[in-house]
Amino acid sequence: MLLPHQADRHLTQKIEEVCELVDIRVIDHIVIGKGEYFSFAEHGWIS
């Protein structure tokens, strides 16, 4: 199973924080690699 790096998680958190300032909701962050994908939303990692 493909898992995102800590840098991916940190980047997603920062994007969510910045978007919140302008009232934009991040729905998902998808990481794709080696023919697989990881959806932050599917794993409950998006606030």
C-alpha positions as CSV (number, residue, x, y, z in Angstrom):
1,M,0.0,0.0,0.0
2,L,1.3,3.4,-1.0
3,L,1.7,5.8,2.0
4,P,2.5,9.5,1.7
5,H,5.8,10.9,3.1
6,Q,5.7,13.1,6.2
7,A,6.4,16.0,3.8
8,D,3.1,15.3,2.0
9,R,1.2,15.4,5.2
10,H,2.9,18.6,6.3
11,L,2.2,20.2,2.9
12,T,-1.4,19.2,3.1
13,Q,-1.7,20.7,6.6
14,K,-0.2,24.0,5.4
15,I,-2.4,24.1,2.4
16,E,-5.5,23.6,4.6
17,E,-4.4,26.4,7.0
18,V,-3.8,28.9,4.1
19,C,-7.1,28.0,2.4
20,E,-9.0,28.4,5.6
21,L,-7.9,32.1,5.7
22,V,-9.7,32.8,2.5
23,D,-12.7,30.4,3.3
24,I,-11.7,27.7,0.9
25,R,-12.2,24.0,1.9
26,V,-9.7,21.4,0.8
27,I,-11.6,18.3,-0.2
28,D,-8.8,15.9,-0.9
29,H,-5.1,15.5,-1.5
30,I,-4.2,12.5,-3.7
31,V,-0.6,11.1,-3.9
32,I,0.1,9.0,-7.0
33,G,3.0,6.6,-7.4
34,K,4.0,3.2,-8.7
35,G,0.5,2.7,-10.2
36,E,-1.2,3.2,-6.8
37,Y,-2.8,6.2,-5.1
38,F,-3.4,7.4,-1.6
39,S,-6.4,9.6,-0.9
40,F,-6.1,11.7,2.3
41,A,-9.9,12.0,2.4
42,E,-10.5,8.3,2.2
43,H,-8.2,7.8,5.2
44,G,-9.6,10.6,7.2
45,W,-6.5,12.8,7.0
46,I,-8.3,15.9,5.7
47,S,-10.0,18.1,8.4
